[in-house]
């Protein structure tokens, strides 16, 4: 069952590579939130029920509902629909993200992980790499934030592997998610939207030598 | 117990500042806070080596940086009051400035004394959030750009560092340890898979390089130091870069005696050399005074990384270098604030005949630039000499020659721009400005004197204290 959820997670990563409309990213983040809820429920069986309940609630409420809602609120307020032409075309994005999944498989081999942990590590690491890749290859600032969210989902999955004995670290990871994305990035995107016409990084290139 | 009182005092002062937005209250809270910070510092000295609240520990390395932070918090608050009076912002912005400054000092203090890897990470993230409010203080288009880049890239960097901490947790969990305090981790990593340890250190280095400003991640710190208000620039280009250094230093010493020790040292050496190279190249063509100073910070952090990688007795020079650099660079940024108040610009080509206009200011400015270029009365000469000597003794001859060449280029950039600004140009070209009040220049003179004293005539107590960090 867990392998099915992880496979669907990898499909969402590939789908974000070819997304042009911005609400696709938000839908993928919601799907990933629900998948993470399922994976957490199946994976963290060794900690006491109270910590497990907290982590599950945080996953569902923040990753699947609150943050996608907040991002779609920003999209509607600034009337953004589509991403502009990216630096790397969608065809090559798809191949590169597939390459990341293969790379994380090789890395899992080098790290000599146990067989039952490998699929999870693979998907988590490829999610981090995909998130960084989306930040690099897209122009709009809001897409950078969504790439950061995808990276955060990958880090959350990595933290589940030690979450059995250190649930505090898992909670810390989610807190980071909430603070950074909602409070700071959301507020600043509003300020940037007020100052500049179009929120792409072409406008943010004035500080040079 | 004392830490809890410290947190409560800081929260009270910042809360009062935010809720009661009167000019006198903001100034009073800002002036009271360095006193609270000094009390924590004195308490930490009396409880050296003890653990507090399980996750904090007052060890020697943390205490050195905490003392530097306390001394600089006095001068930063002093110059912040001058800055706020000059700028006459509305009271809401002043309240945010004061609150963010207090919370920034608290977060930085907690990073220095944190013992648990996860807690170190939490407070480094807290410093990012506090600093973003300060960088954004002037609220023009350039500030937005620098703040956005700083917050976003620091968040990505901090996420990478979190991954490094997770990998460290996974590594020690195989040996049966479920605790991430550094003193416990050191004993359990000797037998770990080297590839794991390399991943840990790589992610930590990339993540904390965004804070320290080392080579691949130096762009955001340079931009941030350029647009922030000058007391904040002084603070963050010294103590905040020390925070990044402490993060890297803790993990480096935890993993030093494993099989990847040589690999880590190699990585740090080349990161440092590339930082100095980038700094030297950009300083030659710099046109903005604060950018010139920000690249100089990059150069000194590169030197600290190189010293850390050489290791051994050179570590004394690294710590002393960071202390003296903090004092000198803070003095320079405070002085740049005075230059801006008089010339209304930071562009190098617009500032002429500074010495003719204001002899005291011109003299101090030129001495500050020379001290940063490590010319002999400066203590930085001693520390850079010791680092180069350490490189020679451990066989890094080619790297040492390259470094000497690059440091010459940096000194040339400083002297070229300094001479142009201080001595050349015609008096009649600029409208008249007022001379400096003595009170504005005295803290800078004290910092300069401290740099000379600690470099050339350090008291044995200070030398012993620094050497005890790595016994």
Interface residues (C-beta under 8 A of the other chain):
Chain A: X110 X111 X112 X128 X132 X135 X141 X144 X148 X151 X152 X155 X158 X159 X161 X162 X165 X166 X168 X169 X172 X173 X176 X179 X180 X183 X184 X185 X188 X191 X192 X195 X196 X204 X206 X207 X209
Chain B: X118 X121 X122 X125 X129 X132 X141 X142 X144 X145 X146 X147 X148 X149 X151 X152 X155 X156 X158 X159 X162 X163 X165 X166 X169 X170 X173 X178 X180 X193 X195 X196 X199 X223 X226 X227 X282 X285 X286 X287 X291
